[in-house]
Amino acid sequence: MQAEVQAFCRACLRCQQPAPQKPVPAPLIPLPLIGVPFERVRMDLVRPLPKSARGHEYILVMVDYATSIYI
C-alpha cells in the first residue's frame, strides 16, 4: 500500500507543486524614545457604553508614552 501511495503522489500534479512561500513580514519601525512627559500621548475611545444621565456613551482614554500615565 505504501508503494501505491508513493506512486499516486508522484503522479499527482498538485502534490508535486511546491508549497506557497509565506511573505516576509515588514520590519517594525521603532518609535523614538520620549524623554519629556506628555510630549506624545496615545488616545482611544471606549465604546459603546450605556448612556449616562447626561447622554454620554463614550470614554476618551489618553495615555502618556513617556510615563504610561492614564489621563
Secondary structure, 3 states (H helix, E strand, C coil): CHHHHHHHHHHCHHHHCCCCCCCCCCCCCCCCCCCCCCCCEEEEEECCCCCCCCCCCCEEEEEECCCCCEC
